[in-house]
Amino acid sequence: MVKEIMLNFDFKLISKDNEKLKGLHGKFYLSKKYKNFEMQVKLMARSQMVKSKLELFGANQDLKMQIFASFKSKVHADMWNLPKSLSDALQGVVYENDRQIKYGYISILEDEGSNNFRVYVAEL
């Protein structure tokens, strides 16, 4: 049987690229908004994993990830920038390393009732 994990998040999926800021000495850092997003993803993912008695995928497993994001309006990050923030945040919770993801799919719905997203991760 193929192992599959489905997680639901009731907040807006954001782009890591849009949250990189340049400091006084020219070095880039991630905004507080992104750090809070990443922490919230980790906490909610961990909670759902424990509740469903799921274990993270082993380091040697190739994975596929499907992301379904809904936005209240047409104002959101570019589709191609969205997966990085999520795949980084799920490291160490759902899988060991985001390099394990070999296949990805993203779907965006605009003008929905709320900002939310769900993600499916499965063995290839």
C-alpha positions in Angstrom: 0.0 0.0 0.0 1.3 3.5 -0.9 1.7 5.8 2.0 -0.1 9.1 1.6 -0.5 12.1 3.9 -3.1 14.8 3.6 -2.9 18.1 5.6 -5.3 21.0 5.8 -4.4 24.6 6.7 -6.9 27.3 7.3 -4.7 30.3 6.5 -3.0 31.9 3.5 -0.2 30.2 1.7 2.6 32.7 1.2 5.8 32.8 -0.9 9.2 32.6 0.7 10.7 34.7 -2.1 8.3 37.6 -1.4 9.4 37.6 2.3 13.1 38.1 1.8 14.2 41.4 3.1 17.5 43.2 2.7 19.2 44.3 6.0 21.3 47.3 6.8 24.5 45.6 5.8 23.2 44.2 2.6 22.4 40.7 3.9 19.1 39.1 3.2 16.9 37.8 5.9 13.4 36.3 6.2 10.6 38.5 7.5 8.8 37.9 10.8 5.6 37.2 8.7 7.4 34.3 7.0 8.9 32.9 10.2 5.4 33.0 11.8 4.0 31.3 8.7 6.6 28.6 8.8 6.1 28.0 12.6 2.3 27.8 12.1 2.7 25.3 9.2 5.0 23.1 11.3 2.7 23.2 14.4 -0.5 22.4 12.5 1.2 19.7 10.4 2.7 18.1 13.5 -0.7 18.2 15.2 -2.4 16.6 12.3 0.3 13.9 12.0 0.0 13.0 15.6 -3.8 13.0 15.6 -3.8 10.7 12.6 -0.9 8.5 13.9 1.2 9.2 10.9 5.0 9.0 10.7 7.2 11.1 8.5 8.5 9.6 5.3 12.0 8.1 5.4 15.0 9.9 3.9 15.3 7.4 1.0 11.7 7.7 -0.3 11.0 9.7 -3.4 7.8 11.7 -3.0 5.1 13.6 -4.9 3.4 16.7 -3.5 0.1 18.2 -4.6 -0.9 21.6 -3.3 -4.4 23.1 -3.6 -4.5 26.7 -2.5 -7.6 28.9 -2.2 -7.4 32.7 -2.0 -10.1 35.3 -1.0 -9.1 37.5 -4.0 -6.8 37.6 -7.0 -4.1 39.1 -4.8 -1.6 36.3 -4.0 2.0 35.2 -4.8 2.9 33.8 -8.2 2.0 30.1 -8.4 5.6 29.1 -9.1 6.8 30.8 -5.9 4.3 29.2 -3.5 5.7 25.6 -3.2 9.1 26.6 -1.7 7.7 28.1 1.5 5.5 25.1 2.1 8.1 22.4 1.2 10.7 24.0 3.5 8.2 24.3 6.4 7.3 20.6 6.2 10.9 19.4 6.4 11.4 17.3 9.5 7.7 17.0 10.1 6.3 15.2 7.0 9.6 14.2 5.3 13.3 14.5 6.1 14.3 16.8 3.2 12.4 18.6 0.5 14.9 17.2 -2.0 12.8 14.0 -1.8 10.0 15.7 -3.7 10.4 14.6 -7.3 7.0 15.5 -8.6 4.7 18.4 -7.9 1.3 19.7 -8.8 -0.2 23.1 -7.8 -3.8 24.3 -8.2 -5.0 27.8 -7.3 -8.5 29.0 -6.8 -9.2 32.7 -6.6 -12.2 34.7 -5.3 -13.0 31.9 -2.8 -14.6 32.5 0.6 -11.4 32.2 2.6 -7.6 31.8 2.4 -6.6 28.1 2.9 -4.6 25.3 1.4 -4.3 21.6 1.6 -1.3 19.4 0.7 -1.0 15.7 -0.3 2.3 14.0 0.0 2.7 10.4 -1.2 5.4 7.9 -2.1 6.2 7.8 -5.8 
